[in-house]
Amino acid sequence: MGQGKTEAALVWLERWNARRDSGGYVALPTQATATQLYSRVKKFLEHRFARPLGQEIPLLLVHGAADLVDEVEFFPTQISGEEGQSQQATVATGEWFVPRKRALLAPFGVGTIDQALLAVLMVRHVFVRLFGLAAKPVIIDEVHAYDTYMTTLLERLLEWLGALESPVALLSATLPIARRNALLQAYTAGRWRQRPNPIPAATYPRLTWVDAEGAPHAQSIDDSPKPVRTVRLEPIPDDPAEVATFLAQKLAQKGCAAVICNTVRRAQDLFQALHDHFAEHERGLLHARFLAQDRRDREQRYLRWFGPTGEERPSRFVLVTTQIVEQSLDVDFDLLVSDLAPVDLLFQRLGRLHRHQRKRPPGLEAPLLAVRWPLSRGEEPQFDRGSLAVYDHYVLLRSWWELRNRTSLHLPDDIADLIESVYSEDPTPPATLAGPLQVVWQQSWERLQRTRQAERDQARQARIPDPNREAAPTELLKSPPREETEASVPAGLRAVTRLAEPSLEMVVLRAAQEVDQHLRTAVALAGSKRLDRGLVQALLARAVTISNRRLYRALDQLTPPPAFAATPALYRARLVVVAPDGRPSEPAGLPFRLDPALGVVVERSEDVE
């Protein structure tokens, strides 16, 4: 982690373009990581071409919030359909002018993995996405971060990229060997219609590649200027008040800490618990349930404070966040506190601890990872419901078992062994495991296998055939194409790249603010006409994606304004007005409030948050 994989991949991309100017697409797991890398790729390409990027060398950022990034080209809003074409068809046509629709056709693009995966789903115009990727170098970062469903889609994507002779670089610091081999096999099958020979052994960290004849190679990489380092591992109680006290003690003089939580609710609860120990300017919160512009402002601020240069780095600060900072973000902290998570993701989180060379505050000179240790019932760990909704029980249980007696981690020496132990396909419980816990171990393994098989089956039904089938191109969509939407479409007809809860965009306007009142009036006056660019951008800045089941169901019952239905970037959004106290007033009764410090706070219910 933090040893330059991304920079190496960009050099690889430059070498390919020096030979054939074929462009490239860089795929990342989240919007935040894609936005940060967009700026890095832009600087790299400007250096490569020795001039600012423009129409001659377009670079697009591709994800749901890309329209809010100032330097990204926006889309035209005045789109005329063919004579007699319905408004719905015209709006769907207009979606092609939204960056996420045309990104793969641009020479260079940076975006989420979802945009590439749509190239192997049975969606309308799938051939256009495949055409956009043909012979184009593709970089897929954090390739370990995807579940069985996404990995099954990714394997089909690699088959097609191989058949299209698109060179691919897959990046990860924590990829299990079995998954590495499966991904390599998928590309080889698409490119050479054969299974690869056995991959040579090489110690971690390593580079694995396949040459122009389809032969695999592996080589250990040991050119890091950083020596092997030891990270002290300390379990702390999984209680917000005790975590706050622990942080106050460790940061008594100065220092910057990150607390990575598994859910938004846990992050909000912990942030509130810090109130008695840290002043307002000494604590911050970052998660996906802030309005888009607020989230972007926070991301930019914390990247500036905790990035490589440490510009404006505070002397004492606690950033409470979710998995947003877990991957690809180049941020650095003196102390790290984390919820217990799968061991490979804990290693990813460790990549934000002492990432850069700088003088550390007294008492924090040695890296320390404090893990919020789950309570136990007998000998069985009791993982919180939110974490179990995000991560598989069996993987959490094995991670807990491997870490329970450790007081330190040695990097990079421990990374490969621990990951292989946790992700081993041998489900045999350890002999020293207590009898009741052995039963839990076996039952959770069986549930995991059923879940994996269900996800594989669902992905296989959704993806297009493999490229080596003897079939005409029209056979790609032999089944009815699916829709690239989640709103108002039956589940069986959706084309989804992730098996997540269904979501909707919620545009939130404040009744007490003059600017928001102006936006509300403008939307009302527009009637069923499309909204202009500036108005759309202003509304998108006040949007937040909602997947909480209770709030989603309530939003799904609302009818969007006619102007939203006529505007490609907003036709899946709902409009809500909140009173000065942050509670919804139009319509009233929605189960949330908008808090300036906490973001959207969903009312507690039986739903997992």
C-alpha positions as CSV (number, residue, x, y, z in Angstrom):
1,M,0.0,0.0,0.0
2,G,1.3,3.4,-0.9
3,Q,4.3,2.1,-2.9
4,G,3.4,3.5,-6.3
5,K,1.2,1.0,-8.1
6,T,-0.9,3.7,-9.7
7,E,2.2,5.7,-10.9
8,A,3.6,2.5,-12.4
9,A,0.3,1.8,-14.2
10,L,0.4,5.4,-15.6
11,V,3.9,4.8,-16.9
12,W,2.6,1.6,-18.5
13,L,-0.3,3.5,-20.0
14,E,2.2,6.1,-21.4
15,R,4.3,3.4,-23.0
16,W,1.3,2.0,-24.8
17,N,0.3,5.4,-26.1
18,A,3.9,6.1,-27.2
19,R,3.5,3.2,-29.6
20,R,0.0,3.6,-30.9
21,D,-1.9,6.5,-29.2
22,S,-4.8,4.3,-28.2
23,G,-6.0,6.4,-25.2
24,G,-7.0,4.6,-22.0
25,Y,-9.6,4.1,-19.3
26,V,-8.8,4.0,-15.6
27,A,-11.5,2.3,-13.4
28,L,-11.7,2.7,-9.7
29,P,-14.2,1.4,-7.0
30,T,-15.7,4.7,-5.8
31,Q,-16.6,8.2,-6.9
32,A,-14.2,9.7,-4.4
33,T,-11.2,7.7,-5.6
34,A,-12.1,8.4,-9.3
35,T,-12.4,12.1,-8.6
36,Q,-9.0,12.3,-6.9
37,L,-7.3,10.2,-9.6
38,Y,-8.8,12.3,-12.3
39,S,-6.7,15.3,-11.3
40,R,-3.5,13.1,-11.2
41,V,-4.2,11.6,-14.6
42,K,-4.9,15.0,-16.0
43,K,-1.5,16.3,-14.8
44,F,0.1,13.2,-16.2
45,L,-1.4,13.5,-19.6
46,E,-0.7,17.2,-19.8
47,H,3.0,16.4,-19.1
48,R,2.8,13.5,-21.6
49,F,1.5,15.7,-24.4
50,A,3.2,18.9,-23.3
51,R,0.1,21.0,-23.5
52,P,-3.2,21.5,-21.6
53,L,-5.9,19.0,-22.2
54,G,-8.7,20.2,-24.5
55,Q,-10.8,19.1,-27.4
56,E,-7.8,17.5,-29.0
57,I,-7.1,15.3,-26.0
58,P,-10.3,14.9,-24.1
59,L,-10.3,13.4,-20.7
60,L,-13.6,12.6,-19.0
61,L,-14.5,11.9,-15.4
62,V,-17.2,9.3,-15.3
63,H,-19.5,8.8,-12.3
64,G,-22.8,10.0,-10.8
65,A,-21.3,13.2,-9.3
66,A,-18.9,14.0,-12.2
67,D,-21.0,17.0,-13.2
68,L,-20.0,18.8,-10.0
69,V,-16.3,18.7,-10.7
70,D,-15.4,22.1,-12.1
71,E,-12.9,21.1,-14.7
72,V,-15.1,18.3,-16.2
73,E,-17.0,19.2,-19.3
74,F,-20.7,19.3,-18.7
75,F,-23.3,17.9,-21.1
76,P,-25.7,19.7,-23.5
77,T,-29.2,20.0,-22.1
78,Q,-31.1,21.2,-25.2
79,I,-31.6,17.9,-27.0
80,S,-34.3,17.5,-29.6
81,G,-35.8,14.2,-30.3
82,E,-37.0,13.0,-33.7
83,E,-40.4,14.2,-34.8
84,G,-43.1,12.2,-33.1
85,Q,-40.7,10.8,-30.5
86,S,-42.1,10.6,-27.0
87,Q,-40.6,12.7,-24.2
88,Q,-39.4,9.6,-22.4
89,A,-37.6,8.4,-25.5
90,T,-36.1,11.9,-26.0
91,V,-34.8,12.0,-22.4
92,A,-33.3,8.5,-22.8
93,T,-31.6,9.7,-25.9
94,G,-30.3,12.7,-24.0
95,E,-28.6,10.4,-21.5
96,W,-26.1,9.6,-24.2
97,F,-24.8,13.2,-23.8
98,V,-24.3,12.7,-20.0
99,P,-20.6,12.0,-19.4
100,R,-21.2,8.5,-18.0
101,K,-22.8,7.5,-21.3
102,R,-20.1,8.7,-23.7
103,A,-17.0,8.3,-21.5
104,L,-15.8,5.1,-23.0
105,L,-15.8,6.7,-26.5
106,A,-13.4,9.4,-25.4
107,P,-9.7,8.7,-25.8
108,F,-9.1,9.0,-22.1
109,G,-11.4,8.5,-19.2
110,V,-11.3,8.1,-15.5
111,G,-14.3,6.7,-13.7
112,T,-15.8,4.0,-11.6
113,I,-15.5,0.3,-12.5
114,D,-19.3,0.3,-13.1
115,Q,-18.9,2.1,-16.4
116,A,-16.6,-0.7,-17.7
117,L,-18.8,-3.5,-16.4
118,L,-21.8,-2.1,-18.3
119,A,-19.9,-3.2,-21.4
120,V,-20.6,-6.8,-20.6
121,L,-24.2,-6.5,-19.3
122,M,-27.2,-7.0,-21.6
123,V,-28.1,-3.4,-22.0
124,R,-29.1,-1.4,-25.0
125,H,-26.1,-0.2,-27.0
126,V,-23.7,-2.5,-25.3
127,F,-21.8,-2.7,-28.5
128,V,-20.9,1.0,-28.3
129,R,-19.3,0.5,-24.9
130,L,-17.3,-2.5,-26.2
131,F,-16.3,-0.4,-29.2
132,G,-15.1,2.3,-26.8
133,L,-12.8,-0.2,-25.0
134,A,-11.5,-2.0,-28.1
135,A,-7.7,-2.0,-28.2
136,K,-7.6,0.6,-25.5
137,P,-5.4,0.1,-22.4
138,V,-7.6,-0.4,-19.3
139,I,-6.3,0.1,-15.7
140,I,-8.5,-1.4,-13.0
141,D,-7.4,-0.3,-9.5
142,E,-8.3,-1.9,-6.2
143,V,-9.4,-5.1,-8.0
144,H,-9.7,-6.9,-4.6
145,A,-12.6,-4.7,-3.6
146,Y,-15.4,-6.5,-5.5
147,D,-17.8,-9.2,-4.3
148,T,-18.6,-12.4,-6.1
149,Y,-21.2,-10.8,-8.3
150,M,-18.9,-8.0,-9.5
151,T,-16.0,-10.4,-9.9
152,T,-18.1,-12.7,-12.1
153,L,-18.9,-9.7,-14.3
154,L,-15.2,-8.6,-14.2
155,E,-14.1,-12.0,-15.5
156,R,-16.4,-11.7,-18.5
157,L,-15.1,-8.2,-19.1
158,L,-11.6,-9.5,-19.1
159,E,-12.5,-12.2,-21.6
160,W,-13.9,-9.5,-23.9
161,L,-10.9,-7.2,-23.4
162,G,-8.7,-10.1,-24.3
163,A,-10.7,-10.8,-27.4
164,L,-10.6,-7.1,-28.3
165,E,-6.8,-7.0,-27.8
166,S,-7.1,-4.4,-25.1
167,P,-4.1,-4.5,-22.7
168,V,-5.2,-4.6,-19.1
169,A,-3.4,-3.7,-15.8
170,L,-5.0,-5.0,-12.6
171,L,-3.8,-3.3,-9.4
172,S,-4.1,-4.5,-5.8
173,A,-2.0,-4.8,-2.7
174,T,-4.2,-7.5,-1.1
175,L,-5.5,-9.9,-3.8
176,P,-5.7,-13.6,-2.8
177,I,-3.8,-15.9,-5.1
178,A,-6.9,-17.8,-6.2
179,R,-8.6,-14.7,-7.4
180,R,-5.5,-13.5,-9.1
181,N,-5.3,-16.8,-11.0
182,A,-9.0,-16.6,-12.0
183,L,-8.7,-13.1,-13.4
184,L,-5.6,-14.0,-15.4
185,Q,-7.3,-17.1,-16.7
186,A,-10.3,-15.1,-17.9
187,Y,-8.1,-12.7,-19.9
188,T,-6.1,-15.6,-21.4
189,A,-9.3,-17.4,-22.4
190,G,-10.6,-14.4,-24.3
191,R,-7.3,-13.5,-25.9
192,W,-5.8,-16.9,-26.8
193,R,-8.8,-19.2,-26.2
194,Q,-6.8,-21.3,-23.8
195,R,-6.1,-21.8,-20.1
196,P,-2.8,-20.3,-18.9
197,N,0.1,-22.5,-17.9
198,P,0.7,-22.6,-14.1
199,I,1.9,-19.3,-12.8
200,P,5.5,-19.3,-11.4
201,A,5.8,-18.7,-7.7
202,A,7.0,-15.3,-6.5
203,T,7.1,-13.9,-3.0
204,Y,5.0,-10.8,-2.0
205,P,5.1,-8.1,-3.2
206,R,5.0,-9.3,-6.8
207,L,4.2,-8.4,-10.4
208,T,2.4,-11.0,-12.4
209,W,1.9,-10.7,-16.2
210,V,1.2,-12.6,-19.3
211,D,3.3,-12.1,-22.4
212,A,2.4,-11.7,-26.1
213,E,2.3,-15.5,-26.5
214,G,0.0,-16.1,-23.5
215,A,2.7,-17.4,-21.2
216,P,2.4,-16.2,-17.5
217,H,5.2,-14.8,-15.5
218,A,5.7,-13.6,-11.9
219,Q,8.5,-11.7,-10.3
220,S,9.0,-10.4,-6.8
221,I,9.3,-6.6,-6.5
222,D,11.6,-5.3,-3.8
223,D,12.6,-1.8,-4.7
224,S,10.7,0.1,-2.0
225,P,12.8,2.7,-0.2
226,K,10.7,2.0,3.0
227,P,12.0,-0.8,5.2
228,V,9.8,-3.5,6.7
229,R,7.8,-1.8,9.4
230,T,6.0,-3.0,12.5
231,V,2.5,-1.7,13.3
232,R,1.3,-2.1,16.8
233,L,-2.1,-3.7,17.1
234,E,-4.3,-2.7,20.0
235,P,-7.9,-3.8,20.6
236,I,-10.2,-1.2,22.2
237,P,-13.8,-1.5,23.4
238,D,-16.5,-1.1,20.7
239,D,-18.2,1.8,22.4
240,P,-18.3,5.3,21.0
241,A,-17.6,7.0,24.4
242,E,-14.6,4.8,25.1
243,V,-13.2,5.3,21.6
244,A,-13.6,9.1,22.2
245,T,-11.7,8.8,25.5
246,F,-9.0,6.7,23.9
247,L,-8.5,9.3,21.1
248,A,-8.4,12.2,23.6
249,Q,-5.6,10.4,25.5
250,K,-3.5,9.6,22.4
251,L,-3.9,13.1,21.0
252,A,-3.5,14.9,24.3
253,Q,-0.9,17.2,22.9
254,K,-1.3,17.0,19.1
255,G,-1.7,14.6,16.2
256,C,-4.1,13.7,13.5
257,A,-6.2,10.5,13.6
258,A,-8.6,8.8,11.3
259,V,-11.5,6.6,12.5
260,I,-12.8,4.3,9.8
261,C,-16.3,2.9,10.4
262,N,-18.1,0.2,8.6
263,T,-21.5,2.1,8.3
264,V,-22.7,5.7,8.1
265,R,-24.7,5.3,11.4
266,R,-21.6,4.2,13.3
267,A,-19.7,7.1,11.9
268,Q,-22.4,9.6,12.9
269,D,-22.6,8.1,16.4
270,L,-18.9,8.3,17.0
271,F,-18.6,11.8,15.7
272,Q,-21.2,12.9,18.2
273,A,-19.3,11.1,21.0
274,L,-16.2,13.2,20.3
275,H,-18.1,16.4,21.3
276,D,-16.9,16.3,24.9
277,H,-13.2,15.8,24.1
278,F,-12.6,17.8,20.9
279,A,-13.5,21.3,19.8
280,E,-15.5,21.8,16.7
281,H,-12.4,22.7,14.6
282,E,-10.7,19.5,15.9
283,R,-13.1,17.0,14.5
284,G,-14.6,16.2,11.1
285,L,-17.0,13.8,9.5
286,L,-17.0,12.3,5.9
287,H,-19.4,9.8,4.5
288,A,-21.7,9.3,1.5
289,R,-24.8,10.8,3.1
290,F,-23.9,14.4,2.8
291,L,-25.4,16.5,0.0
292,A,-23.1,16.3,-3.0
293,Q,-21.5,19.7,-2.8
294,D,-21.0,19.4,0.9
295,R,-19.4,16.0,0.5
296,R,-17.1,17.3,-2.3
297,D,-16.1,20.3,-0.2
298,R,-15.2,18.1,2.7
299,E,-13.3,15.6,0.5
300,Q,-11.2,18.5,-1.0
301,R,-10.5,20.0,2.4
302,Y,-9.3,16.7,3.9
303,L,-7.3,15.8,0.8
304,R,-5.6,19.2,1.2
305,W,-5.0,18.8,4.9
306,F,-3.9,15.1,4.9
307,G,-2.5,14.6,1.4
308,P,1.2,14.3,0.4
309,T,2.1,17.9,1.0
310,G,0.1,18.3,4.2
311,E,-1.0,21.7,3.2
312,E,-2.8,23.4,6.1
313,R,-2.5,20.2,8.2
314,P,-4.0,20.9,11.6
315,S,-2.0,20.2,14.7
316,R,-4.8,18.2,16.3
317,F,-7.7,16.6,14.5
318,V,-9.9,13.5,14.3
319,L,-11.5,12.6,11.0
320,V,-14.4,10.1,11.4
321,T,-15.2,8.5,8.1
322,T,-16.4,5.3,6.3
323,Q,-14.7,3.2,3.7
324,I,-14.3,6.4,1.5
325,V,-10.7,6.7,2.6
326,E,-10.0,3.0,2.6
327,Q,-8.8,2.8,-1.0
328,S,-6.8,4.9,-3.4
329,L,-7.0,8.2,-1.5
330,D,-3.5,9.5,-0.9
331,V,-4.1,10.7,2.7
332,D,-1.9,10.2,5.8
333,F,-2.6,10.1,9.5
334,D,-0.5,9.8,12.7
335,L,-3.0,7.3,14.3
336,L,-5.6,5.0,12.9
337,V,-8.7,3.5,14.6
338,S,-10.8,1.1,12.7
339,D,-13.9,-1.1,13.1
340,L,-13.1,-4.8,12.7
341,A,-13.2,-5.6,9.0
342,P,-12.0,-8.4,6.7
343,V,-8.2,-8.6,7.1
344,D,-7.4,-7.5,3.5
345,L,-9.4,-4.3,4.0
346,L,-7.7,-3.7,7.4
347,F,-4.4,-3.8,5.4
348,Q,-5.9,-1.3,2.9
349,R,-6.9,1.0,5.8
350,L,-3.3,0.7,7.1
351,G,-2.2,2.2,3.9
352,R,-3.4,5.6,5.3
353,L,-1.3,5.3,8.5
354,H,2.2,6.9,8.4
355,R,1.9,6.9,4.6
356,H,4.3,9.7,4.1
357,Q,7.6,10.7,5.6
358,R,7.0,13.5,8.1
359,K,7.8,14.2,11.8
360,R,5.2,12.6,14.1
361,P,3.8,14.1,17.3
362,P,5.2,12.8,20.7
363,G,3.9,9.4,21.5
364,L,2.8,8.7,17.9
365,E,6.3,8.1,16.4
366,A,5.5,4.4,15.9
367,P,2.5,3.4,13.8
368,L,-0.5,2.2,15.9
369,L,-3.7,0.6,14.7
370,A,-6.5,0.4,17.3
371,V,-9.3,-2.0,16.4
372,R,-12.8,-1.6,17.9
373,W,-13.0,-5.2,19.2
374,P,-16.5,-6.8,19.2
375,L,-18.1,-7.9,22.4
376,S,-18.3,-11.6,23.0
377,R,-21.1,-13.9,24.1
378,G,-19.2,-16.8,25.7
379,E,-16.4,-17.3,23.2
380,E,-18.4,-16.1,20.1
381,P,-17.7,-12.6,18.9
382,Q,-20.9,-10.5,18.5
383,F,-20.4,-8.4,15.3
384,D,-22.7,-5.4,15.0
385,R,-25.6,-5.7,12.6
386,G,-24.3,-2.9,10.4
387,S,-21.0,-4.6,9.8
388,L,-22.7,-7.9,9.1
389,A,-24.8,-6.1,6.4
390,V,-21.6,-4.9,4.7
391,Y,-19.3,-7.9,5.2
392,D,-19.8,-11.6,5.3
393,H,-20.0,-13.3,8.7
394,Y,-17.6,-16.0,7.8
395,V,-14.9,-13.7,6.6
396,L,-15.3,-11.5,9.6
397,L,-15.1,-14.5,11.9
398,R,-11.9,-15.8,10.2
399,S,-10.4,-12.3,10.4
400,W,-11.2,-12.0,14.1
401,W,-9.7,-15.5,14.7
402,E,-6.4,-14.6,12.9
403,L,-6.0,-11.3,14.7
404,R,-7.3,-12.2,18.2
405,N,-3.8,-12.9,19.7
406,R,-1.7,-10.6,17.7
407,T,-0.1,-7.5,19.2
408,S,1.6,-6.3,16.0
409,L,1.6,-6.6,12.2
410,H,4.8,-6.7,10.1
411,L,4.5,-5.1,6.7
412,P,4.8,-6.3,4.1
413,D,5.8,-9.8,5.5
414,D,2.4,-10.6,7.1
415,I,0.1,-9.4,4.3
416,A,0.1,-12.4,2.0
417,D,0.0,-15.1,4.7
418,L,-2.9,-13.5,6.6
419,I,-4.9,-12.9,3.5
420,E,-4.4,-16.5,2.3
421,S,-5.4,-17.7,5.8
422,V,-8.6,-15.8,5.9
423,Y,-9.6,-16.5,2.3
424,S,-8.6,-20.2,2.3
425,E,-11.1,-22.5,0.6
426,D,-10.5,-25.0,3.4
427,P,-13.5,-24.5,5.8
428,T,-12.2,-26.9,8.5
429,P,-12.5,-25.1,11.9
430,P,-9.2,-24.8,13.9
431,A,-8.8,-27.6,16.4
432,T,-8.5,-25.2,19.3
433,L,-11.9,-23.6,18.5
434,A,-14.5,-24.1,21.2
435,G,-17.3,-26.5,20.2
436,P,-20.2,-24.1,19.9
437,L,-18.0,-21.7,17.9
438,Q,-17.1,-24.6,15.5
439,V,-20.7,-24.9,14.7
440,V,-21.0,-21.2,14.0
441,W,-17.9,-21.4,11.9
442,Q,-19.3,-24.2,9.7
443,Q,-22.7,-22.7,9.4
444,S,-21.3,-19.3,8.3
445,W,-19.1,-21.1,5.7
446,E,-22.1,-22.9,4.3
447,R,-24.1,-19.6,4.1
448,L,-21.2,-17.9,2.3
449,Q,-21.1,-20.7,-0.3
450,R,-24.8,-20.3,-0.9
451,T,-24.4,-16.6,-1.2
452,R,-21.5,-16.9,-3.6
453,Q,-23.3,-19.3,-5.8
454,A,-26.4,-17.2,-5.9
455,E,-24.3,-14.1,-6.9
456,R,-22.5,-16.1,-9.6
457,D,-25.8,-17.3,-11.0
458,Q,-27.2,-13.8,-11.0
459,A,-24.2,-12.3,-12.8
460,R,-24.2,-15.1,-15.4
461,Q,-27.8,-14.4,-16.2
462,A,-27.1,-10.6,-16.5
463,R,-23.9,-10.7,-18.6
464,I,-23.5,-11.1,-22.4
465,P,-22.1,-14.3,-23.9
466,D,-18.4,-14.9,-23.9
467,P,-16.5,-13.6,-27.0
468,N,-15.5,-17.0,-28.3
469,R,-19.0,-18.3,-29.0
470,E,-19.7,-18.9,-32.6
471,A,-22.6,-16.4,-32.8
472,A,-23.5,-13.3,-34.7
473,P,-23.1,-9.9,-33.0
474,T,-26.9,-9.7,-32.8
475,E,-26.8,-12.7,-30.5
476,L,-25.2,-10.5,-27.7
477,L,-28.7,-9.3,-26.8
478,K,-30.7,-12.5,-27.6
479,S,-32.4,-11.9,-24.3
480,P,-34.4,-8.7,-23.8
481,P,-32.0,-5.9,-22.9
482,R,-32.1,-4.6,-19.4
483,E,-32.5,-1.0,-18.4
484,E,-29.6,1.0,-16.8
485,T,-31.8,2.3,-14.0
486,E,-33.1,1.3,-10.6
487,A,-36.1,3.5,-10.4
488,S,-39.6,2.2,-11.4
489,V,-38.2,-0.8,-13.2
490,P,-38.9,-4.4,-12.0
491,A,-35.8,-6.0,-10.4
492,G,-35.5,-8.6,-13.2
493,L,-35.2,-5.9,-15.9
494,R,-32.5,-3.9,-14.2
495,A,-28.9,-3.9,-15.4
496,V,-26.9,-3.6,-12.1
497,T,-23.2,-3.7,-11.7
498,R,-23.4,-4.1,-7.9
499,L,-25.7,-6.1,-5.8
500,A,-26.6,-3.3,-3.4
501,E,-29.8,-2.0,-2.0
502,P,-31.8,0.0,-4.7
503,S,-31.2,3.7,-4.5
504,L,-32.6,7.0,-5.6
505,E,-31.2,10.5,-5.8
506,M,-32.8,12.9,-3.3
507,V,-32.5,16.6,-4.1
508,V,-32.9,18.5,-0.8
509,L,-33.8,22.2,-0.8
510,R,-34.0,24.3,2.4
511,A,-37.2,26.3,2.7
512,A,-35.5,29.0,4.8
513,Q,-32.7,29.8,2.3
514,E,-33.3,32.3,-0.5
515,V,-31.1,30.5,-3.1
516,D,-32.9,27.2,-2.5
517,Q,-36.3,28.9,-2.7
518,H,-35.2,30.4,-6.0
519,L,-34.3,26.9,-7.3
520,R,-37.6,25.5,-6.1
521,T,-39.5,28.3,-7.9
522,A,-37.5,27.8,-11.1
523,V,-38.3,24.1,-11.1
524,A,-42.0,24.8,-10.6
525,L,-42.1,27.4,-13.4
526,A,-40.3,25.1,-15.8
527,G,-43.3,22.8,-15.9
528,S,-42.4,19.9,-18.2
529,K,-39.5,21.7,-19.9
530,R,-35.9,20.7,-19.6
531,L,-33.8,22.6,-17.1
532,D,-30.8,24.6,-18.2
533,R,-27.3,23.7,-17.4
534,G,-26.7,26.1,-14.4
535,L,-29.9,25.1,-12.7
536,V,-29.2,21.4,-13.2
537,Q,-25.7,21.8,-11.7
538,A,-27.2,23.7,-8.7
539,L,-29.7,21.0,-8.1
540,L,-27.2,18.2,-8.4
541,A,-25.0,20.0,-5.8
542,R,-27.9,19.5,-3.4
543,A,-28.5,15.8,-4.2
544,V,-27.6,12.8,-2.1
545,T,-28.0,9.1,-3.0
546,I,-30.3,7.2,-0.7
547,S,-30.2,3.4,-0.3
548,N,-31.5,3.1,3.2
549,R,-34.5,0.7,2.8
550,R,-37.0,2.7,4.8
551,L,-36.2,6.1,3.3
552,Y,-35.9,4.6,-0.2
553,R,-39.4,3.1,0.0
554,A,-40.8,6.5,1.0
555,L,-39.0,8.4,-1.7
556,D,-40.0,5.8,-4.3
557,Q,-43.7,6.7,-3.7
558,L,-43.1,10.4,-4.6
559,T,-43.7,11.7,-8.1
560,P,-40.8,13.7,-9.4
561,P,-41.4,17.3,-10.7
562,P,-42.3,17.3,-14.5
563,A,-39.0,19.2,-15.1
564,F,-37.0,16.5,-13.5
565,A,-38.7,13.9,-15.7
566,A,-37.8,15.9,-18.7
567,T,-34.1,16.4,-17.8
568,P,-31.7,13.5,-18.4
569,A,-29.5,14.1,-15.4
570,L,-32.5,14.4,-13.0
571,Y,-35.2,12.1,-14.2
572,R,-34.5,9.5,-11.5
573,A,-34.4,12.1,-8.7
574,R,-37.0,13.2,-6.1
575,L,-37.4,16.7,-4.7
576,V,-37.7,17.3,-1.0
577,V,-37.9,20.6,0.9
578,V,-36.8,20.7,4.5
579,A,-37.8,23.2,7.3
580,P,-35.2,25.2,9.2
581,D,-34.8,22.3,11.7
582,G,-33.8,20.1,8.8
583,R,-36.9,17.9,8.9
584,P,-38.9,17.4,5.7
585,S,-41.8,19.8,5.2
586,E,-42.7,19.1,1.6
587,P,-43.6,16.3,1.7
588,A,-43.8,16.0,5.5
589,G,-43.3,12.7,7.3
590,L,-40.2,11.4,5.5
591,P,-38.0,9.5,8.1
592,F,-34.9,11.7,8.0
593,R,-33.5,15.0,9.0
594,L,-30.7,17.1,7.4
595,D,-28.1,18.0,9.9
596,P,-25.4,20.5,9.0
597,A,-22.7,18.5,10.9
598,L,-24.0,14.9,10.4
599,G,-25.5,15.0,6.9
600,V,-28.7,13.1,6.3
601,V,-29.6,11.3,9.5
602,V,-32.1,8.5,8.9
603,E,-34.5,7.8,11.8
604,R,-33.6,4.7,13.6
605,S,-35.7,1.7,12.8
606,E,-35.3,-2.1,12.4
607,D,-33.6,-1.5,9.1
608,V,-29.8,-1.9,9.1
609,E,-28.1,1.4,8.5
